[in-house]
């Protein structure tokens, strides 16, 4: 192995940032589960719908009826145990599995930050985030004051990837030249105090578009560079607080703010741990052993398997977003390769999809009332996403076949408007979608996009 690489892998830094990150992550995820429950979203998103849109290859993952509540309880408790550092390795594995299962139950709820949390929690399985200021470390009488440098750098690289790729995705004509979709979204916030009037100015969407692109592209480098670190963290706070005010994107802004703290100097995290120790030290009285502080983690020997897995995780996040290059057509129109690529809030699509069930032999047909099968939220998401349309077509075909209908064909007349443009035909009306199988191949039944978007 290259000597410089070997030296890097064997180098250590303060473990305080990793401990603070674990605590912040666990508490936010626990609150997130409580918040999801309190808003009634478990019922409305996973229990009430009769049909759920599944991810290709994960069709076997379904909501568990009212047992879905227990899944959220398990996820929330696991997150709390992660924050406490209690049975950390088991807790973070349970959190990853339960949270990812929740994410995969219905792709109608897909958000980039849900995917980010799944990737991050899987990464944390292989990090020694419980070696300091945790129930585990106190119980074992070992609190490591250092951690391998790569454990912190892996989190930093994941965050930098999210930001930088989000910036790259904004280098398109709709975002920079047409200020879309911000030109649609910002004026609608007219009722906000102070900001409401400013957002009505014609140049404001362009200012937000360009500043958002520049922020995403350069904030990782400003956070890494010591002289600009505090300025960058201030920008992180301002950017995400403003984002939270303007857009209903839940906990994501707070997740990114707390995560960005990992870039701050270790003395900041040492002070945070000292502050917490004075106020919650009573929690450790059940483990009356004296803590010791080894100077290095694991005697300086790094787990090769953990390094390999972490490297693979980070490599995949670097290459997966570019899979869209294998598909022809306009990405925001076809959405082939769109998900899992850190493209955050880049488009406004509205659609209408009317399905027709046809008897191939007799030619008899009838139209489907989507409200009979889908919730309003599901119908909205289905109307402009090709894989949703295909899956729903198969569901309709199977449903009516079970009712005794013969020689079934399923056609759709779909029209979609992208980023403020006029509505255009979306799906080939002559394609029997019931005969089309989902795959990673190009969906040639998506009609071409007749406009400029580069």
C-alpha positions as CSV (number, residue, x, y, z in Angstrom):
1,X,0.0,0.0,0.0
2,X,1.2,3.5,-0.8
3,X,3.1,4.9,2.3
4,X,1.1,8.2,2.2
5,X,-2.2,6.3,2.2
6,X,-1.0,4.0,5.0
7,X,0.1,7.0,7.0
8,X,-3.3,8.7,6.5
9,X,-5.3,5.6,7.5
10,X,-3.2,5.2,10.7
11,X,-3.5,8.9,11.6
12,X,-5.9,9.9,14.4
13,X,-7.9,13.0,15.4
14,X,-10.0,14.0,18.3
15,X,-13.1,11.8,18.7
16,X,-15.2,14.7,20.0
17,X,-16.7,15.7,16.6
18,X,-17.8,12.1,16.0
19,X,-19.4,11.9,19.4
20,X,-21.3,15.2,18.9
21,X,-22.4,14.1,15.4
22,X,-23.7,10.8,16.8
23,X,-25.7,12.6,19.5
24,X,-27.1,15.2,17.1
25,X,-28.0,12.7,14.5
26,X,-29.8,10.3,16.9
27,X,-31.8,13.1,18.6
28,X,-33.0,14.5,15.3
29,X,-34.0,11.2,13.9
30,X,-35.9,10.3,17.1
31,X,-37.7,13.6,16.9
32,X,-38.4,13.0,13.2
33,X,-40.2,9.8,14.0
34,X,-42.3,11.5,16.7
35,X,-43.1,14.4,14.3
36,X,-44.1,12.0,11.5
37,X,-46.5,10.2,13.9
38,X,-47.9,13.4,15.4
39,X,-48.8,14.8,12.0
40,X,-50.9,11.7,11.2
41,X,-48.7,10.8,8.2
42,X,-48.3,7.2,9.1
43,X,-52.1,6.8,8.7
44,X,-52.5,8.9,5.6
45,X,-49.4,7.7,3.7
46,X,-49.1,4.1,4.7
47,X,-52.3,2.7,6.1
48,X,-55.2,4.5,4.3
49,X,-54.1,3.9,0.7
50,X,-55.2,0.7,-0.9
51,X,-52.3,0.7,-3.3
52,X,-48.7,1.6,-2.8
53,X,-46.1,2.5,-5.4
54,X,-43.0,0.3,-4.9
55,X,-39.4,0.6,-6.0
56,X,-38.3,-1.6,-8.8
57,X,-36.7,-4.7,-7.3
58,X,-38.3,-4.0,-3.9
59,X,-41.9,-4.8,-4.6
60,X,-41.8,-7.2,-1.7
61,X,-41.5,-4.3,0.8
62,X,-45.0,-3.2,1.8
63,X,-46.6,-1.3,4.7
64,X,-47.5,-3.6,7.6
65,X,-51.0,-2.3,8.3
66,X,-51.3,-1.0,11.8
67,X,-48.1,-2.8,12.7
68,X,-46.4,0.1,10.7
69,X,-46.7,2.1,14.0
70,X,-44.5,-0.5,15.7
71,X,-41.9,0.0,12.9
72,X,-41.8,3.7,13.6
73,X,-41.5,3.0,17.3
74,X,-38.6,0.7,16.7
75,X,-37.0,3.3,14.4
76,X,-37.4,6.1,17.0
77,X,-36.1,4.0,19.9
78,X,-33.1,2.9,17.9
79,X,-32.4,6.6,17.1
80,X,-32.6,7.5,20.8
81,X,-30.2,4.6,21.6
82,X,-27.8,5.9,18.9
83,X,-27.8,9.3,20.6
84,X,-27.1,7.8,24.0
85,X,-24.5,5.5,22.6
86,X,-26.3,2.5,24.2
87,X,-25.8,-0.8,22.4
88,X,-24.7,1.5,19.6
89,X,-23.8,-1.1,16.9
90,X,-27.2,-2.9,17.3
91,X,-29.1,0.4,17.5
92,X,-27.6,1.9,14.3
93,X,-28.2,-1.3,12.4
94,X,-31.9,-1.4,13.6
95,X,-32.3,2.3,12.7
96,X,-30.8,1.8,9.2
97,X,-33.0,-1.2,8.5
98,X,-36.2,0.2,9.9
99,X,-35.7,3.7,8.4
100,X,-34.8,2.3,5.0
101,X,-37.8,-0.1,5.1
102,X,-40.0,2.9,5.8
103,X,-38.5,4.7,2.9
104,X,-39.0,1.8,0.5
105,X,-42.6,1.1,1.5
106,X,-43.9,3.7,-1.0
107,X,-41.9,5.8,-3.4
108,X,-44.6,8.4,-3.5
109,X,-42.9,9.9,-0.4
110,X,-39.4,9.9,-2.0
111,X,-37.2,12.8,-0.9
112,X,-33.5,13.3,-1.3
113,X,-33.0,13.8,2.4
114,X,-34.6,10.4,3.2
115,X,-32.1,8.8,0.9
116,X,-29.3,10.8,2.5
117,X,-30.3,9.6,6.0
118,X,-30.3,6.0,4.8
119,X,-26.9,6.3,3.2
120,X,-25.5,8.2,6.3
121,X,-26.9,5.7,8.8
122,X,-25.4,2.8,6.8
123,X,-22.1,4.6,6.8
124,X,-22.3,5.0,10.6
125,X,-22.6,1.3,11.1
126,X,-18.9,1.1,10.3
127,X,-17.8,4.1,12.3
128,X,-16.7,4.0,16.0
129,X,-19.1,6.8,17.0
130,X,-19.8,5.2,20.4
131,X,-16.3,5.2,21.7
132,X,-16.7,8.4,23.6
133,X,-19.4,10.1,25.6
134,X,-21.7,7.2,25.4
135,X,-23.3,4.6,27.7
136,X,-21.3,2.0,25.9
137,X,-17.9,3.7,26.6
138,X,-18.8,4.3,30.2
139,X,-20.0,0.8,30.8
140,X,-16.8,-0.6,29.3
141,X,-14.6,1.9,31.2
142,X,-13.0,2.9,27.9
143,X,-13.5,6.4,26.4
144,X,-11.3,6.9,23.3
145,X,-10.2,10.5,23.0
146,X,-9.0,9.9,19.4
147,X,-10.6,8.3,16.4
148,X,-9.1,7.4,13.0
149,X,-9.1,10.5,10.7
150,X,-10.9,8.6,8.0
151,X,-14.0,8.1,10.2
152,X,-14.6,11.9,10.3
153,X,-13.4,12.5,6.7
154,X,-15.9,9.9,5.4
155,X,-18.8,11.9,6.8
156,X,-17.3,15.1,5.4
157,X,-16.9,13.6,2.0
158,X,-20.5,12.4,1.9
159,X,-21.7,15.9,2.9
160,X,-19.4,17.5,0.3
161,X,-20.8,15.1,-2.4
162,X,-24.4,16.0,-1.6
163,X,-23.7,19.8,-1.8
164,X,-21.4,19.7,-4.8
165,X,-23.6,17.4,-6.9
166,X,-26.6,19.5,-5.9
167,X,-24.7,22.5,-7.3
168,X,-23.8,20.6,-10.5
169,X,-27.4,19.8,-11.1
170,X,-28.3,23.5,-11.0
171,X,-26.0,24.1,-14.0
172,X,-29.0,24.0,-16.4
173,X,-30.8,26.5,-18.5
174,X,-34.1,26.3,-16.6
175,X,-32.5,27.0,-13.2
176,X,-30.0,29.7,-14.3
177,X,-31.6,31.4,-17.3
178,X,-35.3,31.0,-16.7
179,X,-35.1,31.0,-12.8
180,X,-37.4,28.0,-12.8
181,X,-39.0,26.7,-10.7
182,X,-38.2,29.5,-8.2
183,X,-40.1,32.0,-10.4
184,X,-43.2,29.9,-9.7
185,X,-42.5,29.2,-6.0
186,X,-41.2,32.4,-4.5
187,X,-44.0,34.8,-5.5
188,X,-46.5,32.4,-3.7
189,X,-44.8,33.3,-0.4
190,X,-46.3,36.8,-0.5
191,X,-47.8,36.4,3.0
192,X,-44.4,36.1,4.8
193,X,-43.4,39.0,7.0
194,X,-40.8,41.3,5.4
195,X,-39.7,38.6,3.0
196,X,-43.1,38.4,1.3
197,X,-42.8,41.8,-0.4
198,X,-39.2,41.2,-1.4
199,X,-40.1,37.9,-3.1
200,X,-42.4,39.7,-5.4
201,X,-39.5,41.5,-7.1
202,X,-38.9,40.3,-10.6
203,X,-35.2,39.8,-10.2
204,X,-35.4,37.9,-6.9
205,X,-35.9,34.4,-8.4
206,X,-32.8,34.8,-10.5
207,X,-30.8,36.0,-7.5
208,X,-32.0,33.0,-5.5
209,X,-31.2,30.6,-8.4
210,X,-27.6,31.9,-8.9
211,X,-26.8,32.2,-5.2
212,X,-28.2,28.7,-4.6
213,X,-26.0,27.2,-7.3
214,X,-22.9,29.1,-6.1
215,X,-23.6,28.1,-2.5
216,X,-23.9,24.4,-3.3
217,X,-20.8,24.3,-5.4
218,X,-18.5,26.2,-3.1
219,X,-19.7,25.6,0.5
220,X,-17.8,22.2,0.8
221,X,-14.5,23.9,0.0
222,X,-15.3,26.9,2.3
223,X,-16.0,24.4,5.2
224,X,-12.8,22.5,4.6
225,X,-10.6,25.6,4.5
226,X,-9.8,26.6,8.1
227,X,-9.8,30.4,7.4
228,X,-13.3,30.4,5.9
229,X,-14.8,27.7,8.1
230,X,-16.8,29.9,10.5
231,X,-18.0,32.1,7.6
232,X,-19.1,29.0,5.8
233,X,-20.9,27.6,8.8
234,X,-22.7,30.9,9.1
235,X,-23.8,30.6,5.5
236,X,-25.0,27.0,6.1
237,X,-27.2,28.2,9.0
238,X,-28.6,31.2,7.0
239,X,-29.2,29.2,3.9
240,X,-31.0,26.3,5.6
241,X,-33.0,28.5,7.9
242,X,-34.2,30.5,4.9
243,X,-34.9,27.3,3.0
244,X,-37.0,26.0,6.0
245,X,-39.0,29.3,6.1
246,X,-39.7,29.2,2.3
247,X,-40.3,25.6,1.6
248,X,-42.1,22.7,3.5
249,X,-39.1,20.3,3.5
250,X,-39.4,19.1,7.1
251,X,-36.2,18.3,9.0
252,X,-33.8,18.4,6.2
253,X,-32.4,21.9,6.9
254,X,-31.7,21.0,10.5
255,X,-30.1,17.7,9.5
256,X,-27.7,19.6,7.2
257,X,-26.9,22.3,9.8
258,X,-26.1,19.7,12.5
259,X,-24.2,17.6,10.0
260,X,-22.1,20.6,8.9
261,X,-20.8,21.0,12.5
262,X,-18.5,18.0,11.8
263,X,-16.3,20.4,9.9
264,X,-15.8,22.6,12.9
265,X,-12.6,22.5,15.0
266,X,-12.4,19.8,17.7
267,X,-12.2,22.3,20.5
268,X,-15.7,23.4,19.7
269,X,-16.9,19.9,20.1
270,X,-14.9,19.4,23.3
271,X,-16.8,22.4,24.8
272,X,-20.1,20.9,23.6
273,X,-19.3,17.6,25.3
274,X,-18.2,19.4,28.5
275,X,-21.4,21.3,28.5
276,X,-23.5,18.2,28.1
277,X,-21.5,16.3,30.7
278,X,-22.3,18.9,33.4
279,X,-26.1,18.6,32.7
280,X,-26.7,14.9,31.9
281,X,-23.9,13.2,33.8
282,X,-26.5,11.6,36.1
283,X,-27.4,9.3,33.2
284,X,-24.1,7.5,33.7
285,X,-24.5,6.8,37.4
286,X,-25.8,3.3,36.6
287,X,-22.4,2.4,35.3
288,X,-20.1,3.3,38.3
289,X,-16.9,2.3,36.5
290,X,-14.1,4.8,36.1
291,X,-13.5,6.0,32.5
292,X,-10.1,5.7,31.0
293,X,-8.9,7.5,27.9
294,X,-6.7,5.5,25.5
295,X,-4.8,7.8,23.1
296,X,-5.6,5.8,20.0
297,X,-8.5,3.8,18.8
298,X,-8.0,0.0,18.5
299,X,-4.3,0.2,19.2
300,X,-3.7,2.1,16.0
301,X,-4.8,-0.9,13.9
302,X,-7.5,0.0,11.4
303,X,-10.3,-2.5,10.4
304,X,-9.7,-3.2,6.7
305,X,-13.2,-4.4,6.1
306,X,-14.8,-1.2,7.5
307,X,-12.5,0.9,5.4
308,X,-13.3,-1.1,2.3
309,X,-17.1,-0.8,2.8
310,X,-17.0,2.9,3.6
311,X,-14.9,3.5,0.5
312,X,-17.4,1.6,-1.6
313,X,-20.3,3.6,-0.2
314,X,-18.6,6.8,-1.0
315,X,-17.6,5.7,-4.4
316,X,-21.1,4.7,-5.3
317,X,-22.4,8.1,-4.3
318,X,-19.9,9.6,-6.7
319,X,-20.9,7.5,-9.7
320,X,-24.7,6.8,-9.3
321,X,-25.8,10.3,-10.1
322,X,-24.2,10.0,-13.5
323,X,-26.3,7.0,-14.6
324,X,-28.7,9.4,-16.4
325,X,-26.1,9.7,-19.2
326,X,-27.1,6.2,-20.3
327,X,-30.6,7.4,-21.2
328,X,-31.6,9.6,-24.1
329,X,-33.9,12.5,-23.8
330,X,-34.3,15.4,-21.3
331,X,-33.7,14.2,-17.8
332,X,-36.3,16.3,-16.0
333,X,-38.9,15.1,-18.6
334,X,-38.2,11.4,-18.5
335,X,-36.8,11.2,-15.0
336,X,-34.7,8.2,-16.0
337,X,-31.8,8.4,-13.6
338,X,-33.2,11.3,-11.6
339,X,-33.6,9.8,-8.2
340,X,-30.7,9.1,-5.8
341,X,-28.6,11.7,-7.5
342,X,-28.8,14.7,-5.1
343,X,-31.0,16.8,-7.4
344,X,-32.8,18.9,-4.9
345,X,-36.0,21.0,-5.7
346,X,-35.1,21.5,-9.4
347,X,-38.4,21.2,-11.1
348,X,-42.1,21.8,-10.9
349,X,-44.1,19.3,-12.8
350,X,-47.9,19.0,-13.1
351,X,-49.7,16.3,-15.0
352,X,-53.0,14.7,-15.8
353,X,-53.3,11.0,-16.7
354,X,-56.5,9.4,-17.9
355,X,-56.4,5.6,-18.2
356,X,-58.5,3.5,-20.6
357,X,-59.2,-0.2,-20.2
358,X,-59.8,-1.9,-23.5
359,X,-60.9,-5.4,-24.5
360,X,-58.5,-6.3,-27.2
361,X,-60.9,-8.7,-29.0
362,X,-64.1,-6.7,-28.9
363,X,-62.7,-3.1,-28.7
364,X,-65.0,-2.3,-25.9
365,X,-63.5,0.2,-23.4
366,X,-64.1,2.4,-20.4
367,X,-62.2,5.0,-18.5
368,X,-60.9,4.8,-15.0
369,X,-61.6,7.2,-12.2
370,X,-58.2,7.4,-10.5
371,X,-59.8,8.6,-7.2
372,X,-61.3,5.1,-6.9
373,X,-57.8,3.7,-6.4
374,X,-55.4,6.5,-5.3
375,X,-55.3,9.2,-2.7
376,X,-55.0,12.8,-4.1
377,X,-51.3,12.8,-3.2
378,X,-50.7,9.5,-4.9
379,X,-52.6,10.7,-8.0
380,X,-50.6,13.9,-8.2
381,X,-47.3,12.1,-8.0
382,X,-48.3,9.4,-10.5
383,X,-49.5,11.9,-13.1
384,X,-46.0,13.1,-14.2
385,X,-43.6,10.2,-13.3
386,X,-43.3,7.5,-16.0
387,X,-42.5,4.6,-13.6
388,X,-45.5,5.5,-11.5
389,X,-47.7,5.5,-14.6
390,X,-46.4,2.1,-15.7
391,X,-46.9,0.5,-12.2
392,X,-50.3,1.9,-11.9
393,X,-51.3,0.6,-15.3
394,X,-50.3,-2.9,-14.2
395,X,-52.2,-2.5,-11.0
396,X,-55.3,-1.5,-13.0
397,X,-54.9,-4.4,-15.4
398,X,-54.5,-6.9,-12.6
399,X,-57.5,-5.4,-10.7
400,X,-59.9,-5.6,-13.7
401,X,-58.6,-9.1,-14.7
402,X,-59.4,-10.3,-11.2
403,X,-63.0,-8.9,-11.7
404,X,-63.4,-11.1,-14.8
405,X,-62.5,-8.8,-17.6
406,X,-60.8,-10.5,-20.6
407,X,-58.2,-9.6,-23.1
408,X,-57.2,-6.5,-21.2
409,X,-55.2,-3.6,-22.6
410,X,-54.3,-0.5,-20.6
411,X,-53.7,2.8,-22.4
412,X,-53.1,6.3,-20.9
413,X,-53.6,9.8,-22.2
414,X,-51.1,11.8,-20.1
415,X,-50.1,15.4,-20.4
416,X,-47.4,17.1,-18.4
417,X,-46.2,20.7,-17.8
418,X,-42.6,21.2,-16.8
419,X,-41.3,24.3,-15.1
420,X,-44.0,26.7,-16.2
421,X,-44.3,25.6,-19.8
422,X,-47.5,24.7,-21.6
423,X,-48.6,21.1,-21.1
424,X,-47.4,18.6,-23.6
425,X,-48.3,15.0,-24.4
426,X,-46.3,12.7,-22.2
427,X,-47.0,9.0,-23.0
428,X,-47.5,7.3,-26.3
429,X,-51.3,6.8,-26.4
430,X,-50.9,3.7,-28.6
431,X,-48.7,1.8,-26.2
432,X,-50.4,-1.0,-24.2
433,X,-48.7,-0.4,-20.9
434,X,-50.1,-3.7,-19.5
435,X,-47.7,-5.5,-21.8
436,X,-44.7,-3.3,-20.9
437,X,-42.4,-4.7,-18.2
438,X,-40.5,-2.5,-15.8
439,X,-36.7,-2.6,-16.3
440,X,-33.6,-0.4,-16.3
441,X,-33.9,0.0,-20.1
442,X,-34.9,3.2,-21.8
443,X,-38.7,3.8,-21.7
444,X,-39.3,4.4,-25.4
445,X,-43.0,5.0,-24.8
446,X,-42.2,8.4,-23.2
447,X,-42.8,11.0,-25.9
448,X,-40.0,13.5,-26.7
449,X,-39.8,16.8,-24.9
450,X,-40.5,19.6,-27.4
451,X,-38.6,22.6,-25.9
452,X,-35.1,23.7,-24.8
453,X,-33.7,22.6,-21.5
454,X,-29.9,22.2,-21.4
